[in-house]
C-alpha cells in the first residue's frame, strides 16, 4: 500500500488539507473558508469551533477527492496562522471567547501601559520581539481582563490558552494533549527565547496564570494521536506542528544561515535563518525561533507585514476596482509610467520595521494622471516595497549578504509583482512550483519524523527565477518616494 502524509494548513482566510505521497510530492488539496468577524472598532475575530469543524471536514474532503484509502495515511502535520489566540474551558473544550486574530490591535492599551511602566526592553530582551498588540500576550491578557470569570477560572487551572495549533491538537486528541511547538511559542511574547521556556515574569506582567499554558514540544515531536473525531478506523500520529511562516521556511529548504524567504499571504512574513544562536536587531526586525527539529533549535530574524495579499482583497471587495486578483498584472502594466503615487497600506497600523500602530493608510503623491491603473499598480508596489524594507534591515542586522529571496504564496503568480520585487531588492527572486509551502513544510517535517521521508525530499520542488532588470537610479528614486510616503503617514 502507498503511504501518505496528511497536512493541515490552518490560515487566516481558511483551512486547507494537503495530501503528500511517499516521495513528498503534493497529490491533492481541499480547502474551506471561514468567517472574518470584524466589528465597528476594526477588531478581528474567528470562530474557533468553525475552524475545528472545517479542519475535520477538509481532511475528509481531500481523501475523497484523491480517491485513496484513508487507512494509507501515515501521519499528520499541522501548520497554523500564528498569533491568533484562543482561550477555552479545559473540561468541556468550549471556547470562552472567539479567537482574536493576529491582525487585531485591541490589546494596544495593555502594551502602552507596560511600556510606560518601563517593561518594553525587558519584553524585547526576553522574547526577541517588541511590545505589540499583534502578539498573543496582549490578546490573552485582554480576554483575562474583559471576559467575565475567566481570570478566576484560570487561577484554578480550568482554562487553557494557546494559538490555533494548540486548539487543534487539544481537540483532535480528544483533550489528551495541550501542546504547542517552539516556533509558535516564540511568537506569543510569553516565551523566553534564551532559556527556551515560558517566562514567569512575562506571564505575571500580562496577568496570565502559568497553569493555562501549553507544553512546548519539538516541532517534529509527538503530539499524540487523532482519529479525526471518529472518521479514521485507527488513529494516526500527529508528528509536526509549525507556525505557517516557519513551515514555509522549512518547506523552502532555508536550513542554513543567511537563507531567506518571504510568504505572500493575507499579510507577509519574511524570515532569515540565522543558525543556532540568536541575533538581536535594533532595526525593527525581530528575533524568533525557526523551529526545534532533530533536537536542534534554529533562530530567525523576522519581519511581519499586516497587509500584502489583503491589499488586493481591499481593491476587489471594498474599492470594487477589480473582479479578481488576476486582473492586477495587466492593469499594472497599463499604468502611466510617469505617475508617482504611493499607497501605504497602514489600515491597522504598520508592522515591521516601523511598529507604528497609530499610522493609518494613505495614497500619497496623486496627480491628475492617477487613475484606476495607477492605484492598482501602487497597491502591488507597496507589497514589494514593504518586503524590501524588511530584507534590507535583516541583511544589515545579521551582517550576512542575502544572495536570493525564496518566495511563496498566491501573489507570486503575478509576474509583474515578482519582477518588481527582484528589481527593488537587486537580487534574484525564486519561486517554487507549488504555492503550498506552509503545508509542505509541516508535511515534510512529519514525514521525516516518522521515517517516511529522507533529506532528498527537499529536492522535490522545482523553481523559476526572476533577475533584477532595473537601473540603480530608477530603483533608488522609487524607494525614496516610498520612504517619503511612509514618513507622511507616521506624522
C-alpha positions as CSV (number, residue, x, y, z in Angstrom):
1,X,0.0,0.0,0.0
2,X,1.2,3.5,-0.8
3,X,1.6,5.7,2.3
4,X,0.6,9.4,2.6
5,X,1.2,12.3,4.8
6,X,-1.8,14.5,5.6
7,X,-1.0,18.1,6.3
8,X,-3.5,20.7,7.7
9,X,-2.6,24.3,6.9
10,X,-4.9,26.5,9.0
11,X,-4.6,30.0,7.7
12,X,-6.2,33.4,8.3
13,X,-8.7,33.1,5.5
14,X,-9.5,29.3,5.6
15,X,-8.3,25.8,6.3
16,X,-6.6,23.5,3.7
17,X,-5.9,19.8,3.8
18,X,-3.0,18.7,1.7
19,X,-2.1,15.1,0.8
20,X,1.5,14.1,0.0
21,X,2.7,10.8,-1.4
22,X,5.7,8.8,-0.2
23,X,8.1,10.8,-2.3
24,X,6.9,14.1,-0.6
25,X,5.0,15.3,-3.7
26,X,1.7,17.1,-3.3
27,X,-1.1,14.8,-4.6
28,X,-4.3,16.7,-3.7
29,X,-5.7,19.7,-1.9
30,X,-9.1,20.6,-0.4
31,X,-10.0,23.8,1.4
32,X,-12.8,25.7,3.2
33,X,-13.0,29.3,4.1
34,X,-14.2,30.6,7.5
35,X,-15.9,33.8,8.5
36,X,-14.0,37.0,9.2
37,X,-15.7,38.6,12.1
38,X,-15.0,42.3,12.1
39,X,-16.8,44.9,14.2
40,X,-17.1,48.7,14.0
41,X,-13.9,49.1,16.0
42,X,-12.0,47.2,13.4
43,X,-11.5,44.3,15.9
44,X,-11.0,41.0,14.1
45,X,-12.1,37.6,15.3
46,X,-12.6,34.0,14.1
47,X,-15.0,31.3,15.5
48,X,-12.6,28.6,16.7
49,X,-15.3,25.9,16.6
50,X,-15.9,26.7,12.9
51,X,-12.2,26.3,12.3
52,X,-12.2,22.9,14.1
53,X,-15.2,21.7,12.1
54,X,-13.6,22.8,8.8
55,X,-10.3,21.1,9.8
56,X,-12.1,17.7,10.2
57,X,-14.1,18.3,7.0
58,X,-11.2,19.2,4.7
59,X,-9.4,16.1,5.8
60,X,-12.4,14.1,4.7
61,X,-12.7,16.1,1.5
62,X,-9.1,15.7,0.4
63,X,-9.2,11.9,0.9
64,X,-12.4,11.6,-1.1
65,X,-11.1,13.9,-3.8
66,X,-7.8,12.0,-4.1
67,X,-9.7,8.6,-4.1
68,X,-7.2,7.0,-1.7
69,X,-7.8,4.6,1.2
70,X,-7.9,6.6,4.4
71,X,-6.0,3.7,6.1
72,X,-3.0,4.7,3.9
73,X,-2.4,7.9,5.9
74,X,0.8,7.5,7.9
75,X,0.9,10.7,9.9
76,X,-0.4,14.3,10.3
77,X,1.4,17.6,10.2
78,X,-0.1,20.9,11.2
79,X,0.7,24.5,10.2
80,X,-1.3,27.4,11.5
81,X,-1.9,31.1,11.5
82,X,0.4,32.1,14.3
83,X,-0.5,34.9,16.7
84,X,-4.3,34.3,16.5
85,X,-5.2,33.4,20.1
86,X,-7.8,31.2,21.8
87,X,-8.9,30.5,25.4
88,X,-11.1,27.6,26.2
89,X,-12.6,25.5,29.1
90,X,-10.3,22.7,29.9
91,X,-13.1,20.3,30.8
92,X,-15.6,21.0,28.0
93,X,-13.2,22.2,25.3
94,X,-15.6,25.1,24.6
95,X,-14.0,28.5,23.8
96,X,-14.7,31.2,26.4
97,X,-14.5,33.8,23.6
98,X,-13.9,34.0,19.8
99,X,-10.3,33.6,18.6
100,X,-8.7,37.0,18.5
101,X,-6.9,37.3,15.1
102,X,-3.3,38.4,14.7
103,X,-4.5,41.5,12.8
104,X,-6.5,42.7,15.8
105,X,-4.9,45.6,17.8
106,X,-7.4,45.6,20.7
107,X,-4.5,45.0,23.2
108,X,-2.8,48.3,22.4
109,X,-3.7,49.9,25.7
110,X,-2.3,46.9,27.6
111,X,1.0,47.2,25.7
112,X,1.1,51.0,26.1
113,X,0.7,50.7,29.9
114,X,3.5,48.2,30.2
115,X,5.7,50.4,28.0
116,X,5.0,53.4,30.3
117,X,6.0,51.3,33.3
118,X,9.4,50.6,31.7
119,X,8.9,47.0,30.7
120,X,9.4,47.4,26.9
121,X,13.1,46.5,26.9
122,X,12.5,43.6,29.3
123,X,10.0,42.1,26.9
124,X,12.2,42.6,23.9
125,X,15.3,41.2,25.6
126,X,13.5,38.0,26.7
127,X,11.3,37.4,23.7
128,X,13.2,39.0,20.8
129,X,10.0,40.9,19.8
130,X,8.9,44.4,20.8
131,X,5.8,45.1,22.9
132,X,2.9,45.0,20.4
133,X,-0.8,44.2,20.5
134,X,-0.3,41.9,17.5
135,X,1.2,39.1,19.7
136,X,-0.9,36.7,21.8
137,X,0.3,38.0,25.2
138,X,-1.8,41.2,24.9
139,X,-4.7,39.3,23.3
140,X,-4.9,36.7,26.0
141,X,-4.5,39.5,28.6
142,X,-7.5,41.3,27.1
143,X,-9.5,38.1,27.4
144,X,-8.5,37.7,31.1
145,X,-9.5,41.3,31.8
146,X,-12.7,41.5,29.8
147,X,-14.4,38.1,29.7
148,X,-16.2,37.6,32.9
149,X,-14.9,34.9,35.3
150,X,-12.1,33.8,33.0
151,X,-9.2,35.1,35.1
152,X,-10.5,33.5,38.3
153,X,-11.1,30.2,36.5
154,X,-7.6,30.4,35.0
155,X,-6.1,30.6,38.5
156,X,-8.0,27.3,39.3
157,X,-6.5,25.6,36.3
158,X,-9.8,25.4,34.5
159,X,-8.7,27.4,31.4
160,X,-6.4,26.5,28.5
161,X,-4.9,29.1,26.3
162,X,-2.9,28.9,23.1
163,X,-2.5,29.6,19.4
164,X,-4.5,27.7,16.8
165,X,-2.1,24.8,16.8
166,X,-2.8,24.2,20.5
167,X,-6.6,24.5,19.9
168,X,-6.5,21.9,17.1
169,X,-4.1,19.5,18.9
170,X,-6.3,19.6,22.0
171,X,-9.5,18.7,20.1
172,X,-8.0,16.3,17.6
173,X,-6.6,14.3,20.5
174,X,-9.9,14.4,22.4
175,X,-8.4,16.7,25.0
176,X,-5.5,14.4,25.8
177,X,-2.8,16.9,24.7
178,X,-2.4,20.6,25.3
179,X,0.8,21.4,23.4
180,X,2.4,23.9,21.2
181,X,5.7,23.9,19.3
182,X,8.8,26.1,19.7
183,X,8.0,28.2,16.6
184,X,4.5,29.1,17.8
185,X,5.7,29.6,21.4
186,X,8.3,32.1,20.4
187,X,5.6,34.3,18.8
188,X,3.5,34.6,21.9
189,X,5.5,37.3,23.7
190,X,5.4,35.0,26.8
191,X,8.2,32.6,25.9
192,X,11.9,33.3,26.7
193,X,13.9,32.5,23.6
194,X,17.1,32.5,25.6
195,X,16.0,30.0,28.3
196,X,13.6,28.2,25.9
197,X,10.8,28.2,28.5
198,X,7.6,30.1,29.4
199,X,8.7,33.2,31.4
200,X,7.1,33.7,34.8
201,X,7.8,37.4,34.8
202,X,6.2,37.9,31.4
203,X,3.2,35.8,32.4
204,X,2.7,37.9,35.5
205,X,3.0,41.2,33.6
206,X,0.2,40.1,31.3
207,X,-1.9,38.5,34.0
208,X,-1.8,35.0,32.6
209,X,-1.6,32.1,35.0
210,X,1.2,29.6,34.1
211,X,-1.3,26.7,34.5
212,X,-3.1,27.9,31.4
213,X,-0.1,27.4,29.1
214,X,0.5,24.5,26.7
215,X,3.5,22.2,27.0
216,X,6.2,23.3,24.5
217,X,7.2,20.4,22.2
218,X,9.8,19.9,19.4
219,X,8.4,21.0,16.1
220,X,8.8,17.4,14.9
221,X,7.8,15.9,18.2
222,X,5.0,13.7,19.5
223,X,1.6,15.5,19.6
224,X,-0.5,12.5,20.4
225,X,-2.8,10.6,18.0
226,X,-6.1,11.5,16.3
227,X,-8.8,9.7,14.5
228,X,-10.4,13.0,13.4
229,X,-13.4,12.7,15.6
230,X,-14.1,9.0,14.8
231,X,-13.6,9.3,11.0
232,X,-10.5,7.1,10.8
233,X,-10.7,3.5,11.7
234,X,-7.4,3.7,13.6
235,X,-5.7,6.8,15.0
236,X,-2.7,8.3,13.3
237,X,0.2,10.2,15.0
238,X,0.5,14.0,14.9
239,X,4.2,14.3,14.2
240,X,4.7,18.0,13.4
241,X,3.4,21.4,14.3
242,X,4.8,24.7,12.9
243,X,3.6,28.2,12.6
244,X,2.7,28.8,9.0
245,X,5.7,31.1,8.2
246,X,8.1,28.6,9.9
247,X,6.6,25.8,7.9
248,X,7.2,27.8,4.7
249,X,10.8,28.4,5.7
250,X,11.3,24.7,6.2
251,X,9.5,23.8,3.0
252,X,11.6,26.3,1.1
253,X,14.7,24.5,2.3
254,X,16.1,27.5,4.1
255,X,18.0,25.3,6.5
256,X,21.3,27.3,6.6
257,X,22.2,30.7,8.0
258,X,21.5,33.6,5.5
259,X,18.8,31.7,3.6
260,X,15.7,34.0,3.4
261,X,12.1,33.5,2.3
262,X,9.0,35.7,2.1
263,X,5.5,34.3,2.3
264,X,2.9,36.4,0.5
265,X,-0.4,35.7,2.2
266,X,-3.1,37.9,3.7
267,X,-0.1,39.5,5.4
268,X,3.5,38.6,4.9
269,X,6.3,37.0,6.9
270,X,9.9,37.5,5.9
271,X,12.3,35.2,7.6
272,X,16.1,34.8,7.6
273,X,17.7,31.7,9.1
274,X,20.4,32.9,11.4
275,X,21.5,29.5,12.8
276,X,21.7,28.1,16.4
277,X,22.4,31.4,18.2
278,X,20.1,34.4,18.4
279,X,21.0,37.8,16.8
280,X,19.1,40.8,18.2
281,X,18.4,43.8,15.9
282,X,17.7,47.4,16.6
283,X,16.4,48.0,13.1
284,X,12.8,46.9,13.5
285,X,13.1,43.2,12.7
286,X,12.5,40.7,15.5
287,X,14.2,37.5,16.6
288,X,12.2,34.3,16.9
289,X,12.8,30.6,16.8
290,X,12.6,29.0,13.4
291,X,11.9,25.6,15.0
292,X,13.3,22.8,17.1
293,X,13.8,19.9,14.7
294,X,16.1,17.0,15.0
295,X,16.7,18.1,18.6
296,X,18.3,21.4,17.5
297,X,16.9,24.9,17.8
298,X,17.4,27.3,14.9
299,X,16.7,31.1,15.2
300,X,15.4,33.6,12.7
301,X,15.2,37.3,12.1
302,X,11.7,38.1,11.0
303,X,9.6,41.0,9.8
304,X,5.8,40.9,9.6
305,X,3.6,42.9,7.3
306,X,-0.1,43.3,8.1
307,X,-1.4,43.9,4.6
308,X,0.0,42.3,1.5
309,X,-2.5,40.0,-0.2
310,X,-5.1,41.8,1.9
311,X,-4.4,44.9,-0.2
312,X,-5.6,43.1,-3.3
313,X,-8.7,42.0,-1.4
314,X,-9.3,45.6,-0.5
315,X,-9.1,46.6,-4.2
316,X,-11.6,43.9,-5.0
317,X,-14.1,43.9,-2.2
318,X,-14.0,47.5,-0.9
319,X,-12.9,49.7,-3.8
320,X,-14.5,47.4,-6.5
321,X,-11.6,48.3,-8.8
322,X,-11.1,44.6,-9.8
323,X,-13.2,41.5,-10.0
324,X,-10.4,39.1,-9.4
325,X,-6.7,39.3,-8.3
326,X,-5.6,38.0,-11.7
327,X,-6.6,41.3,-13.2
328,X,-3.9,43.3,-11.4
329,X,-1.0,42.3,-13.5
330,X,-2.4,43.7,-16.8
331,X,-3.6,46.9,-15.1
332,X,-0.2,47.5,-13.5
333,X,1.5,47.1,-16.9
334,X,-1.0,49.6,-18.4
335,X,-0.4,52.2,-15.8
336,X,1.2,55.6,-16.7
337,X,5.0,55.2,-16.1
338,X,5.3,58.8,-15.0
339,X,2.7,58.6,-12.2
340,X,4.4,58.8,-8.8
341,X,1.6,57.9,-6.4
342,X,2.4,55.5,-3.5
343,X,-0.1,53.5,-1.4
344,X,0.9,52.9,2.2
345,X,-1.5,50.2,3.5
346,X,-1.4,51.1,7.2
347,X,-5.1,50.1,7.6
348,X,-4.4,48.8,11.1
349,X,-1.0,50.4,11.6
350,X,2.4,49.4,10.3
351,X,4.2,46.3,11.3
352,X,7.9,45.7,10.8
353,X,10.2,47.5,10.6
354,X,8.2,50.5,11.8
355,X,5.9,49.0,14.5
356,X,3.6,52.0,14.5
357,X,0.1,51.0,15.4
358,X,-1.1,54.7,15.1
359,X,-0.2,55.0,11.4
360,X,-3.1,55.0,9.0
361,X,-3.3,54.2,5.3
362,X,-2.9,56.8,2.6
363,X,-2.3,57.3,-1.1
364,X,0.4,59.8,-1.3
365,X,1.5,61.8,-4.4
366,X,-1.6,61.6,-6.5
367,X,-1.9,63.8,-9.6
368,X,-4.4,64.2,-12.4
369,X,-2.7,61.3,-14.1
370,X,-3.7,59.0,-11.2
371,X,-6.5,56.6,-12.1
372,X,-7.5,53.0,-11.7
373,X,-4.4,51.5,-13.3
374,X,-2.1,53.7,-11.2
375,X,-3.8,52.9,-7.9
376,X,-3.7,49.1,-8.7
377,X,0.0,49.4,-9.6
378,X,0.7,51.3,-6.4
379,X,-1.1,48.5,-4.5
380,X,1.2,45.9,-6.0
381,X,4.2,48.1,-5.5
382,X,3.5,48.6,-1.8
383,X,3.7,44.8,-1.3
384,X,7.2,44.6,-2.7
385,X,8.3,47.8,-1.1
386,X,7.3,46.7,2.4
387,X,9.2,43.4,1.9
388,X,12.2,45.4,0.6
389,X,12.2,47.4,3.9
390,X,12.5,44.2,5.9
391,X,15.1,42.4,3.8
392,X,17.3,45.4,3.9
393,X,17.0,45.6,7.7
394,X,17.8,41.8,8.0
395,X,20.9,41.9,5.9
396,X,22.3,44.8,7.9
397,X,21.3,43.3,11.3
398,X,22.8,39.9,10.6
399,X,25.8,41.2,8.7
400,X,25.1,38.5,6.2
401,X,24.7,39.1,2.5
402,X,21.4,37.8,1.1
403,X,22.0,36.1,-2.3
404,X,18.4,35.4,-3.2
405,X,14.9,35.6,-1.9
406,X,12.8,32.4,-1.9
407,X,9.1,33.3,-2.1
408,X,5.7,31.6,-1.9
409,X,2.0,32.4,-1.7
410,X,-0.8,33.3,-4.1
411,X,0.5,36.7,-5.2
412,X,3.7,35.1,-6.5
413,X,1.7,34.1,-9.6
414,X,1.8,37.8,-10.6
415,X,4.8,38.1,-12.9
416,X,4.8,41.9,-12.8
417,X,4.9,41.9,-8.9
418,X,7.7,39.3,-8.9
419,X,9.8,41.2,-11.4
420,X,9.3,44.4,-9.4
421,X,10.3,42.6,-6.2
422,X,13.5,41.4,-7.7
423,X,14.2,44.9,-9.1
424,X,13.7,46.6,-5.8
425,X,15.9,44.1,-3.9
426,X,18.6,43.9,-6.6
427,X,18.8,40.1,-6.1
428,X,17.1,37.0,-7.7
429,X,13.6,36.0,-6.6
430,X,13.0,32.3,-6.8
431,X,9.5,30.7,-6.9
432,X,8.8,27.0,-6.3
433,X,6.3,25.1,-8.5
434,X,3.9,24.9,-5.6
435,X,2.2,27.6,-3.6
436,X,1.6,25.4,-0.5
437,X,4.9,25.9,1.3
438,X,3.4,26.2,4.8
439,X,1.6,22.9,4.4
440,X,4.6,21.4,2.6
441,X,6.9,22.3,5.5
442,X,4.6,20.7,8.1
443,X,4.1,17.6,5.9
444,X,7.8,17.1,5.3
445,X,8.6,17.6,9.0
446,X,6.0,15.0,9.9
447,X,7.2,12.6,7.2
448,X,10.9,13.0,8.2
449,X,9.9,12.4,11.9
450,X,8.0,9.2,11.1
451,X,10.7,7.9,8.7
452,X,8.7,8.1,5.5
453,X,10.9,10.8,4.1
454,X,14.6,11.5,3.9
455,X,16.7,14.6,3.1
456,X,16.1,14.1,-0.6
457,X,12.6,15.4,-0.1
458,X,14.0,18.9,-0.3
459,X,14.7,18.3,-4.0
460,X,11.1,17.7,-4.9
461,X,10.3,21.4,-5.7
462,X,11.4,22.9,-9.0
463,X,11.9,26.7,-9.1
464,X,11.7,29.6,-11.6
465,X,13.6,32.8,-11.1
466,X,13.3,36.5,-11.7
467,X,16.5,38.5,-12.0
468,X,16.8,42.3,-11.4
469,X,16.3,44.4,-14.6
470,X,16.1,48.0,-13.2
471,X,18.8,50.6,-13.1
472,X,20.1,51.7,-9.8
473,X,18.9,55.3,-10.4
474,X,15.3,54.2,-11.0
475,X,15.4,51.8,-8.0
476,X,16.7,54.5,-5.7
477,X,14.1,57.0,-6.9
478,X,11.2,54.6,-6.4
479,X,12.5,53.6,-2.9
480,X,12.9,57.3,-1.9
481,X,9.3,58.0,-2.9
482,X,8.1,55.1,-0.8
483,X,10.1,56.2,2.2
484,X,8.7,59.7,2.0
485,X,5.2,58.3,1.8
486,X,5.8,56.2,4.9
487,X,7.1,59.2,6.8
488,X,3.9,61.1,5.9
489,X,1.5,58.5,7.3
490,X,3.5,58.4,10.6
491,X,3.3,62.1,11.3
